[in-house]
Each structure stands twice: as structure tokens, then as C-alpha cells.
Amino acid sequence: MLKVVSAYEARKNLGELMNLAYYSNYDIVVEKMGKPMVRIVKVTNPINKVSSRSDILKKYAGVWSVDDTEKIKKYTKSFRKSVKILK
């Protein structure tokens, strides 16, 4: 469902609008001076936070298996040395 509110109403009732979007699956459009500016919707896929250095290396250096911990440590060490050399 869609609900359109003014920026003033959104500012006054943000918590209520967030609950409406999350629990009742409303799409809320916030208007400023009659012009649609933003939309408040339920998040379905939250952003995953990177929890460790190994996860960063997996993401940027290729696919690594869980058993590659030593390889990852060696790669990290050599990567840091190469970065220092470039500076």
C-alpha cells in the first residue's frame, strides 16, 4: 500500500511511519512542497557488514576456502609490504 505524507508530518511521526512501513508493508512517500522527495520502505536485504580481515580478502582477492587461513595471512602480510613500498 502507498501512503503520501508531508515532510513536516514525516518529521513529527518518523517512528510511527517506520513501524507502518515495516510491520504493515506500506510504501511511504515523503513530499516537500508537493514534490515527492524520498520513500520509506521495509528493508528486505540488509547490508552485510564485513566482520573480519579474512572476509575483506575473500571479497577483493578472490574465492578462498575456510582452510586457506594461512594463505590469507601470508597474502595480507605481502599485501601490506607492497602497499608500504608504493607509498
C-alpha positions in Angstrom: 0.0 0.0 0.0 1.1 3.6 -0.6 0.9 6.5 1.8 2.0 10.0 1.0 2.9 12.4 3.8 4.5 15.9 4.0 8.0 16.4 5.2 6.6 18.1 8.3 4.4 15.1 9.1 7.3 12.7 8.5 9.5 14.7 10.9 6.8 14.6 13.6 5.9 10.9 13.2 9.0 9.2 11.9 8.8 6.3 14.3 5.2 5.6 13.5 5.9 5.8 9.8 8.8 3.4 10.2 6.6 0.9 12.0 3.9 1.3 9.3 6.4 0.5 6.6 8.0 -2.4 8.5 5.0 -4.1 10.0 2.2 -3.2 7.5 4.3 -3.2 4.3 3.4 0.3 3.4 5.5 2.4 1.0 5.6 5.9 2.4 6.4 8.8 0.0 7.6 11.9 1.7 6.8 15.1 -0.1 8.3 18.6 0.3 6.3 21.5 -1.1 4.1 19.0 -3.0 7.1 17.3 -4.7 8.0 13.7 -3.9 11.4 13.6 -2.3 12.1 10.2 -0.6 10.4 6.9 0.0 10.4 4.8 3.3 10.1 1.1 2.6 10.8 -2.1 4.6 14.3 -3.4 4.2 14.3 -6.9 2.8 18.1 -7.5 2.3 20.1 -5.6 5.0 23.6 -4.6 4.1 26.0 -7.3 5.4 28.8 -5.9 7.5 32.3 -7.3 6.9 33.3 -8.9 10.2 37.0 -9.7 9.7 40.1 -9.1 7.6 39.7 -12.5 6.1 36.2 -11.6 4.8 37.7 -8.5 3.1 40.4 -10.5 1.4 37.8 -13.1 0.3 35.8 -10.3 -1.2 38.6 -8.5 -3.0 41.3 -11.1 -3.6 39.2 -13.9 -5.0 37.4 -17.0 -3.6 39.1 -18.6 -0.6 38.1 -21.7 1.3 37.9 -21.9 5.1 41.1 -24.0 5.1 43.1 -21.2 3.5 43.6 -19.2 6.7 47.4 -19.4 6.5 47.4 -18.4 2.8 45.2 -15.4 3.7 47.6 -14.4 6.5 50.6 -14.6 4.1 48.7 -12.7 1.4 47.8 -10.0 3.9 51.4 -9.6 5.0 52.8 -9.4 1.5 50.0 -7.0 0.5 50.8 -4.7 3.4 54.5 -4.7 2.4 53.7 -3.9 -1.2 51.5 -1.0 -0.1 54.2 0.4 2.1 56.7 0.2 -0.8 54.3 2.1 -3.0 53.9 5.0 -0.5 
